Amino acid sequence: MQIFNITIKLVILISILCLCLLPQNIQAQTDIITDQIPINSYYATAKVTNVENQLIEEKVDDITHVSSEQYITLKILNSKLKDQEFTIINEITSNPVDLELQKNDKIIVNIEEFTEQSNKIYIVGYYRLTGVISMVFLFFLLLIILAGKQGLKTIISLLISIILIFQILIPQILNGHNAIILTLIISLLVTILTLTLIAGINKKALIAILGTLTGLIIAIIISYVFAKLSYLNGLSTEEARTLFYKFPNINPHGIFLSGIIIAALGAVMDVAMSIASSLQEIKDARPDIGLRKLFKSGIKVGRDIIGTMSNTLIFAYVGVSLPLLLLYQEYGDSFKIFVNLDFITDEIVRSIGGSIGLIAVIPMTSLFAAFLYSKTKK
């Protein structure tokens, strides 16, 4: 009985000590968590100056797993840590996205700053800007060599289009403005600038502009109707859901339809300009040709163009979704269920909507061309 009483007293005493120490432990844990939150985080470019590889063997259930670690010495090339060197560990597993770095590789790193003397550095990926810039330069060089002055005009129109999209369209959509109206306005500006730079200010450019704008409007109307019938809300992808979460004032359905306009714009302009140019040549060769025959000639020209152009749009969308299609082929169950997935229906409406816009360009551009080219000056 005496031993029992002593044991009870010891348990009570230990419990009291634990209760007294518990608040201090909680505070210490809070301090640790606070210290682990970085005061600043930013990206920088770095160069690998040294690599040491080390193999690691782990045995789990009589199965040996082999991985490797790289002790990477890297030199920061910009930011406040410029010219400073750090050594970090880069683990390489069977994951295909792991980076196996070599000496002199240029990489992007994320730097988390805790204090002025304490930083954590994470490898983000390879520095790819050099390859991208080289490819763009090669594209511009080939345009100038093969197309001469027209190639230079194409480059100028392309740069203006990029500026309009990234400096006006995207910021204004993020500010909550109507995405569809903004996209149509920007598309009209891009079309006018591109076609007038390439063709000049004349009837041919006017016809191509009218045909392009009409085709885009028809594409957006058709896509809107069938997106409603298919119950699409523009939130079929993870990127769209993340965007809506961060910017709830943006209409995701409008973003979806705007994407159709932008994706189809280049092909629609191409078809409109091809028909306008062809009909101008026909009119120059046969000045006496009438409106009806000129219109029929435009339809015939358009028939030869539309087959390859529709394939261009559909193949582009299939190319983007190719990994998904391969997975379905291997693990898919029912084709009906597959097509009913929102992101698959999303791609179908997007590709067919753009193709309908291409088809609509042919008769509309032919009609504008037949009317304007057949008019005679008094």
DACORMO-V947551 format. One record per run of one state. SS is the DSSP state (2 for helix, 1 for strand, 0 for the rest). FROM is the first residue (numbers start at 1). TO is the last residue. Records with the same first field share a line. If there is no record, write none. Layout:
SS = FROM-TO + FROM-TO
This chain:
0 = 1-1 + 36-39 + 61-62 + 77-84 + 93-105 + 114-118 + 127-128 + 148-148 + 175-178 + 200-202 + 230-237 + 247-251 + 286-290 + 321-321 + 332-334 + 341-341 + 375-378
2 = 2-35 + 129-147 + 149-174 + 179-199 + 203-229 + 238-246 + 252-285 + 291-320 + 322-331 + 335-340 + 342-374
1 = 40-60 + 63-76 + 85-92 + 106-113 + 119-126
